[in-house]
């Protein structure tokens, strides 16, 4: 039986771009790295901003914490994505 090889080419994701997008757009910038993370963190960030409004500004301390969590998540997500691509290419 004749075997055929298929070559699938895809690019790795840029950690720098993921960090930049997340810094600029918060949870919405996380969509570049991971869709699930983008949905979760964009929702959490919107809730955080709603708390800022409801508490008349006192909830503002939550927003930077949420932003840092989104940044860490984007770095981990991009690194995991790239590792899976490399592992699949070597298999």
N, C-alpha and C positions, 0 to 999 in steps of 0.2 A: 504494500500500500504506500502510495506517495504522500509524504508529509509536506505540508506547506507551512512556512513560517510567516507570522504576521508581526509587523513592527508597528507599535503604537507609540507615537511621539507626543509628549506633553511637557509643558514647562513646569519647573518648580515655582513655588510662590516666594515672593520676596519678603523677608522679615522686615526690612527697612520700610517698604511700602505699607505693610500691614500696620506697623507702629505709627507711621505718619497719618494714615487714614483714621486710625483709632484715636490718636491725639487730637486730630481736627474735628472728627465727627462722633467721637465716643462710641457707644454701642452700635450705631449705624455704620461706622467705619469697620467694625468687626466682621461685617458681611463678606469682605474680601477674603478673610482667613477661614471662616466657617459660618455656614448659614444658620445652624442651630445656635451657635454662640451669638450671632448677630441678633436673632430673634429674642433670645433670653436677655441679653444685656441692653438692647434698645428698649425693651419693655421695662426692665429694672430702672434704666436711666429716666424714662418718662415718668415712672412712679416717683423716683427721687425728686425730679423737678416739680411734680405736683405737690410733694411734701414741702418743698421750699415755698410754694405759693400759699399752701394751707397754713403753714406755721409762721407766715409773715417773715420769711427769710432765715429762720433759725435752722431749718433743715439743710441749709447750704453746706454744712459739714459733711453730709453724706455724698454729695456729688463728686468730690475729688476721690473719695474711697471707691466709689463705683467706677470711676474712670481708671484708676490704677488696676482694679480687678479686670476690667476689659483689656487693658494693655497686657497684663500677664497672660490672659486667656488667648489673645491674638498671637503672642510669641509661641506659646505652647502648641496652638492649633497649626500654625505654619510649619513649625519643626516636625510635628507628627505627620502632616501631609507630605512633606518632603521626604521623610524617612520611609513612608509607605511607598512613594514613587520609586525610590532607590531600591528598596527591598523587592518590589515587583519587577524592576528591570534586571535585577541580579538573579531572580528565580528562573 
